[in-house]
Amino acid sequence: MRWRQKKMDGEHEHEQPSSIRTFLVPVAPCDDRDARDEGLVLSRSSADRGAHQTSQHSASATTTNHPPPAPRRFVGHIELNRPRALNALDVHMVETILKTLHDWRIRADVTGVVVRASAESTTTARPVFCSGGDVKQVVTRGLRGDVEWGLRYFTSEYHMNMTMARLASKTDGSGGLDVVSVNDGITFGGGVGISIHNRYQVCTENTVFAMPECPIGLFPDVGGSYFLSRRGALGLYLALTGARLHGRDVQRAGLATHFIRSSRLPGLMAAMARHGSVELALREASAGTAEGADDDKDDTKDDTKNDTKDDKEEGNAAGGFPFDIDLGEVFRYDVGVEEIVEGCRRNARGSTAVAFWKEADELLGRSSPTSLRITLELMKRGRAMPLEECLRNENRVIQRLVRDRSSDFYVGVTARLIDRTGSPRWGPVQNTGRFLEPLEPNLELQLGCTYSGRF
């Protein structure tokens, strides 16, 4: 199905930059399922003014003998479209998402929102949802003296994370908004941030989940100290090692609400255009009754013991993470980084899962020692904190890392992502406590304020 984007009467020409697309798709009237095929897509700028335009079919059907047509409803779409940068988020993309959500949440005719990658991003050999934040830009600009650009990026990102969480929990003052992210491909770092806080997350056989910040001298932010700390030893393992989860394992770990095969995603989009309900569309697509579905297996059910034949044939769909390993023996919240590293090495010498523990030790060895300690401290504190406080703590660390151009953050990003030497020369281990000390009032994250970004 191809939706047409048109300029509304009276609008000024305004091309949205191609890195992100935001538009509204009309929900088919209850008495005319075919209306969706002549759908009109409203641009974000028209949404700001509440402009509406009906199709020729509905306009010609009005007579004095029929009741007035039901109010039009729409499903919002946010598409990431930076395939060459693996859909890495920049300031413009984050602030566009944030403003669009603020605009749509107060519209009674917007019944749900889907966040996904453009077709250009998911039809490649390596499908991508979002590879994270564009930290290369942050570091490059910072080294030229413009640290404010990077700080603006992170501040906007944390506001976006909090906005998504409030919409999902219906604590934003508008009654909430059902947002679903379709993580059909690589979902790293900031990509997790634009999905995990929504009410729904879809993973597919193409999904690769990771929070790989410690190897670049950063830490799992975007609320990582909140959502990972609530997953116990597994969350701590993922935070410190940056290890990857594949396919259905993302749902098993509690990091996605639904598993739907990528072949069913067109059916999911069609169901949303038909019903206008994200929840109903997810139920229909998961059950295999949506248009374009290829079988009737319920993929929302978690069956860690009995992987289906289809899962085994599709490789990563089944995941393969060893959930039966006792991670809590080593990845504990009441010890330090040194004890965790020693625990991995001890098990790598004499456990029944030598390969797993050896890899965990190697992953920890690639990371900034300071980042590991910051991450562990954030996770310890985050277990007892609401998301707002976790984000404020993360902002305190970010402010200090970005402003210090000799920090491990600059060293790690330069070595691994810019120069690609792969061998960062980490600085001395820093005192973790100083990173979490309160900032000047004007630098603290003000999540209670109405956000006003520059667009």
N, C-alpha and C positions, 0 to 999 in steps of 0.2 A: 504494500500500500504506500503510495507516495502522497505526502501532504504538500500543498502549495502555500508558500508564504507570500502574502500580498500586502501592499501598503494601503492603509486606510485613507478614506477621503479626509482631506484637511491635515494630514500628517506631513511633517517635514521629512525629507529623505534622511535616513540614518542607518548606515550599514553597521551591523554588529561585527566587531572584529571576529575573524574566523576561528580564533582559539576557543571560543565558547558560543553556543547557540542557546537561546531561550525563546520558547514559543508556546502557545496554547493550542491544543487540539480539541475540537468540539466533541462532546459526547453525543452519540446517536440518539435521536428522540425515541421514546419507548415504542411509538407506533410506526417507526420507519428505520429499520436497521440499516438500510442502504444509504441513509443520509451521511454516514461517516465516510463513504467513498467519495463524496463531493465536498469533503471537509474544507473548512477555511481555517488557516492558521493565523492567529493574531500575534503580531510581534510584541516584544516586551514594552516598547514605547507606547503602543496602543493600549496595552494592558494598564499602563500608568494612568491613562485618561478614562479607562473603562469603556473604550469604544467597542462596539459590537457590529457585526455585519452578518446577515443570514445568507444562506445559499439561495440560488434562484429557485430550486425545487420547493423549499419551504415557503418562500415569498409568494409563489404562484398558487399555493394551496389554501390561502386564507379566504374564507367565505363567511357571510353573516350567519350561516346555519351551523357553523362549527364553534365549539368552545375556543377560547383564546389558547394559543399554543403554550405549552409548558415553557418556563424560563430556560434559556440555554445554559448548559453546564460545560465546563472545560476541564481537561487534564493538562497540567503544566509539564513541559519537558525541558530539562537542562542537559545539554549535550556537551561533553568535553571533546575538543577537536584540535589537539596538538600532537598528532601521531608521531611526528619526527622527534619530539621531546618526550615521547611516551606519556603524553597528557599530563606532564608535570604542571602543577598549579603555579601561576604567578599572581601578582597583586591584582591585575585587572580581572582575572578569572574568579578569584576569591571574592572580590568586592561585587562583581556582577551577580554571583550566586547569592550573596548576602542581601543585596538590594532586591533581587527578584523574589526571594522568599518573603521579605518584608512586604513587598507589593501584593503578592498572591495570598498571603495569609489573611488579609482583611477583605478579600473578595469572596462573597458568598457563592459566586458561580464557579469558583475553582475548587474542585472536589478532591484533588490529589495531585501529587507531583512525582515524576520519575526522574532520577539522576542516572545518566548512563553515558557511555562513550559513543562517539559518532561511528557510523559504519566504517569510515576510513580507518578507525583505530582497532576494530574488532575483526576485520577480515584479513588481517596480516598473518604471517606464519606464527607470530607470537602475539596473541590477542592482549590488549591492554585496556584496563579500566582507568587507572590513574597510578602513576609510579611514585607519587608523593609531591612534596613541595619543590619548587625550582631553587634548591639551595645553591646551585652554581651561580645563579644571578645574585643571590644574597652575598655570597663570598666575593665574587668579582667586583661588585659595586662597593662592598665594604673595603676591599683592599685599595680602591681608588679614593677612599675617604667618605663615601656615602653610606654610612651605617644606618641612617634613618630610613632608607628605602627598605632594607631588610626588616627593621623593627616594625615598619608599617605593615609589611606582609604578615608577620607573625601575629601582630595585634588583630588585624582583620580576620585572619584564619581562626583565632580563638573565639572571636565574636561569632563567626559563622558556626563553629562547633556548638557553642552555647545556644545559638538560635535554633539549630536543628534539634537539639535535645529538648528545648522548651516546646517546640512545635509537637514533638513526639509525645511529650508528657502532658500536653494541653495546659501548660503553666505560663503561656506567653501572653495571656489576656485576650486572645482572639478565638479561643475554642480549639486551637491546635490545627494541624494539617497533616494528613497522611502522606509521608514521603517515603519512597522506596528507592534504594540504589541497586542497580543491576551490575554486580561486580564480575563481569564476564571477561576475566583476564587478570593481568598483573594488578594487584591492589596493595600498594606499599605506603607506609607512613601517612602523609597527608591524604592519600587516597582512602586509607582506612578512616581518617577523620571526617571525610564527607559521606561516609556510609554508616559507620557504627552508631552514630548518635541519632539516626533516623529511626522511625518506627519499624521499618522493615529493611532487610538486606537480603538480596538474592545472590547466592553463589552458584557457579556452574562447574562443569568438568574442566573449564579453562582457568578457573580462579587460582591465583597464587597469592597467598596472604603473607605479609611480613611487616615487622616494625624494625627495619635494619639501620637504626640511627647510631648506635654505639660505635660501629666501625668507621663512621665518618666524624667522630668526636662530638656527636650530638646526643640526644636521649629520646626515648619514645614520648613525644609530646602529643598535641591534639587531644588531650585528655587521656593519654595512655596510662598515666598513673591512677586513673579512675577505673577505666574499663578492663585493663589487664590485671590490676590488683584484685579485682573481684572474680578472677578466674584462678585464684590460688597459686599452687606451684607451677601449673602450666603457664599462667600469665607471666609469672616471674621468669620462667625459662624463655618464653618468647621475647620478653623485654630485654633481657641481658644478652642473649645469643643472636637475636635477629633471625632465628630459624624460620623456615617457611612451612606453611600448611597448604595442602593442595585439595582442590575439589570438595567433596563432601565432608572432609575433615574440618573445614572451616565452620560448617554448621554444627558438627559434633562438638567442636570446642566452644560453642556458644557465641560465635563471632558472626553468624548470619542466621536469619530466621527461616530461610527457605533454601532448598536445593532444587534447581530447575535446570534441565539440560538446555544447552544453548539452542538446540533445534526447536525448542518450545518458546523461545523468547518472542518471535513474531506473534505467536498466539497470545502471549501475555499482553503485548502492546495492543492487539486487536480487542482483547477482552476489556482493557481499560477504556478504550474508545467506545466500547459498546455499553459498558455498565457505569462508568464514571466512578467506580469504587475500587480503590487499590486492593483492599482486603478481599473483595469478591473476585477480582481478576487473578490475584495470587492463588486463591483457593481453586479456581477453575483451571488455571494453567498447571498447577501442581498435580491436580487430579487427572490431568490428561484430557480434559473435555474441551479445552480452548481450541480455537481454530489453529491449525498448524501443528497440533500435538501428534506425537507418533506412537504413543501407547497410553495405557490407562493406569500406569503405576503411580501411586501417591509418593512423590519425592520429598514431601515435607516430613515424612516419618524417618526417624533416626534409627538405623539398624546397624550397630557397630559389629555385631557378631555374624550377621548373614548378609555379606555383600552379594549383590545380584550378579548374574552372569554378565549383564550389560556393563556393570561397573568394572568388572575385570577386563572386559574387552576395551573399555575406554581409558584404561591406564589411570591417569590422575583423577578420574571421577571418583574412584574409591578412596583416594587419599593415600593411605598406607602409614599414617603416623602411629607409632606404638603407644597407644593410650594406656596399655596395661603396665608400662614401666612406672615404678614408684618415683616420680619426680620429687615428691615432697621429702624424700630422704636427703636430697642435696640442695634443691632450690627452696630454701627456707627463708622466712622473713625475720628470724631472730638471730641470724649470723651475719658475718661480713663477707665481702667479695672473696677474700683469701680462702675462707672456709668452703665457699661454693666451688671455687676453682680446684681446691684440693679434693673435694668430694668427687668431682668429675674425673680427676686423674686416678683416684683410688678405684673407682668403679671401672675405669678403662683398663685397669690391670687385672681385675679379678671378678667381674660380674658376668652375668649371662647375656648382657647387651653391650659387649665391649665396643662394637662399632659406633653405637649411638653415643656412648659417653666420650669416646675419643673425638667424635665430631663436635660434641658440645664443648669440650676443652679447646679444640682448635678455633671454634667460633669465638669463644671468650678471648682467646689469645690475639685475635685480629682487632680487638676493640681498644679504644682509649681507656686506660686505667681510671682516669678521672671520670669519664662518661659512665663507666660501670658503677662507680660509687655514687654518682649523682642519681643514676637510675634506681639503684637499690634504695636509696634514702627516699626518693619520691614515691616509690612503690610502698614502702613501709608507712609513710604518712598518708598516702592516698587511700589506703584500706578503710580508714575511718573518716574520710572527708567526702563531702558532696562534690559534684563535678565543678561547681564554681570555684571552690577553694583549690582543687587540683589544678585548674587552669591558671589561677593566680600564682601558685607556686611555680608552675612551668614557665610562666611569663617572667618571673624573677630570675630564673636561670638563663632564659633566652636573652634577656636584656644584658646580662653580664657577659655571656659568651659572644654575642654579636658585637658589643662595644669593644671587646678586647681582641684586637686583630692578631695577637700572638696566641690566642686560645687554641685548644685542640680541635675546635670546630673548623677554624680556618685551615689548620694543618691537615685534617682528615679529608675535607672536601677537596682541597687542592691536590692532594696526593691520589685520591681514589677516583675523583670525578672530573678534574680539570687536566692535570698533567698525566694522570693515569699511571703513575709509577707503581702504585699498589703498596708502597712502603712508607706510611706516615712516620715521622719522627716525633712521637708523642712527647709532650713536656712532662715535667715532674708532676707527681700526683698532688692535686690541689685539695685544700680543706673543703670538704663538701658543705659544711655548715654555712660558709660565707655566701655560697650561691643562693641560699634560700632565705637570707636575711631580707627584711622589708626594704623596699625601694623608697625613693622620694615619692611623695603622694602623687605627683603628676605623671610618674612612670608606672605606677601600679595599674593593673588591668581593671578597668571600671565596667564590669559586666552589668551592673544595675542601671547604667545610663542608656538612653536611647542612642543607638548607633547612628553616626553620620559620617559616611565615607565619602571620598572624592571620586566622582565618576566622569 
